[in-house]
Amino acid sequence: METAPAPTPPRPRTALVFGVANDHSLAWYIARALAAEGVRVGLSYGDERLERRVRPLAATIDAPLVTRCDVTDEAALAETFAAADAALGPHIDILVHSLAFATREDLTGPFSQTSRAGFGLALDVSAYSLLALVRHAGARLGPGSSVLTLSYLGAERVVSGYKVMGPAKAALEACVRGLAEELGPRGVRVNAVSAGPVRTLAAAGIPGFRTLLECHAERAPLRRNVTAEEVASAACFLLSDKASAVTGQILHVDGGYNILGV
Ligand code: NAP
């Protein structure tokens, strides 16, 4: 009697996560949550000084790839995706963009005094880089793949202290919609989580961040701040098939703070 061939086990999902600086990074929480779901996660960090922090974290999730990539450097981007081919295979199911940058001067001075160069740099690192990642990923993103970035309320409202990062996040959110429209016909989804304030290295650079935390905890409908784990859970939802009809969206994970008027 002929027996049917055993079904091929499904290929484990693969992810490439950009923006892990340390164990407080939102990117790290997302990477760890994905790994817990059985996803093979490659990690990328920006500054070579961070390697000693990122490698031990990567070891805890058996990350098949840990690589440095300055997202403003086209050659570094090409090298990173070539390394991902070797480590993760030809498909990227999940691409996470969790990074941003503005100079200290442009975050501390009056908004109107933002330098031309500083404005360009903030938008390049924090918004254009999403397009650059998707461009370099190319056909590695196929039907069912999902892209996620991290935004903040400063994209939509004036948040004192957020300065040039406001326009940078507004551009980022417009890029989410533009990419979702372009990649949708290929079955690729693109979304953002707009997170409430969470203590991280990047957040420490925002003037008045402590006041921001206090204000959110006091006024948000849930009357508390969000945790990095909660941001990661929402990210994992958007990156999963449970969100298979969701694209081009900005999901606020902020205890409801964004709905408030007076
Ligand atoms: P984080 O741990 O400091 O992560 C920021 C990352 O951006 C770092 O890994 C940093 O790497 C990377 N980066 C900056 N310039 C880069 C470049 N040229 N090339 C590659 N990587 C670069 O802080 P985080 O709070 O988790 O930030 C992650 C994302 O969440 C950001 O987009 C942030 O705006 C967003 N977000 C954060 C909050 C919050 O309250 N924490 C709220 C809403 C949204 P290097 O330092 O090595 O350059």
Residues whose N, C-alpha, C, O or C-beta is under 5 A from the ligand:
A	BS01	NAP	G19 V20 A21 H24 S25 L26 A27 Y45 G46 D47 L50 C69 D70 V71 T72 S98 L99 A100 F101 V125 L150 S151 Y152 A195 G196 P197 V198 T200 L201 A202 A203
